[in-house]
Amino acid sequence: MAQAAAFFGVGLLLVLLGLILATDFRGITTKHIALSSNLVGPISPFRRGRTEDDLRQRQFLFVVLERLLGCLFVLMGAGLVVAAVISLFVE
């Protein structure tokens, strides 16, 4: 029972986080990529010699990647919720 509750809770958390990332809720995904690139930018060897358009294109690709990861989080969370429900009926 405790294992099913843990699966259910973690599954719902993953679904919620995945939906936030996949839908770019309130621009969170875009803000996260902008903050990450600003933090890593000064020490990144890939930033040297790039124009502003190149950096903007790179940020766009990372936003798309993070939104795809959000979709994967939703699928993993849904799988955990289904596993929790199944484990309740099997016991």
N, C-alpha and C positions, 0 to 999 in steps of 0.2 A: 504494500500500500504506500509506504514512504517513497519507494523507488518510482512508482507511478506518479505520485505528487511532484516529485523532483523533475521527472521527465516532462510533465505537463507544464510546470512553471517555467522551466528553461525553454521549452518549446514555444510558449506564448511570448516569452521575452525575445527569442530569435525572430519570431514572426513580426513582432512590433518593430524591432530594430531594422529588419529587412524591409518592411514597408516604408519606414522613414527614409532609408537610403534609396530605395528604388523609385520612390515618388518625388524625391528631392523636397521633402516637406519643409516649408519655410526656408528653403535654400540651404539646408544643413549640409547636404553633400557638396554643393559648390563652395560654401564657406570652409568646409574641412579641407578640400583640395587647395584652396587659396592659402589657408594658414599653413598647411603642410609644405607647399612649395616655397612660401616665404621663409619658413624655418630652415628648410634644407638648401634653399637657393644659394646662400653665400658659400657653402662648403661643397656644393655639387660640381663635379668636373664637367657635367653635361650643359651647364648654364653658360659657360664661357663661349663667346663668339656667336651666340644665338640672338636673333632679332626678337623684338617684342611679339611679332606675329607668330614666330616659331614657339615661343613660350606659351602664348595663348592657345595655340593648336595643341600643344602638349597637355595643358591643363584640361582642355576639352576632352581629350582622349582618356585622361585619368578620371574625369567625372563619369564618362560612359562606363569605364571599367568598374568604378565603385557602385554605379547603379546596377550593373550586372551582378556584382557580388551581393547586393541587397536582394536581388531575386533568388540567389542561391541560399541566402539566409532564410528567406521565407519558406523555401522548399525544405530545408533542414528542420526548421521549427515545426512545420506541418507534419513532417515525418515523426518527430518526437511526440507531438500531441497524439497522433494516430497510434504510435507505439504505447503511449500511456493508457489510452482507452482500451486497446487490445489486451494489455497486461492486466487491467482491472477485470475483464471478463474471463480471462484464462485462469486466474487464481481461484 
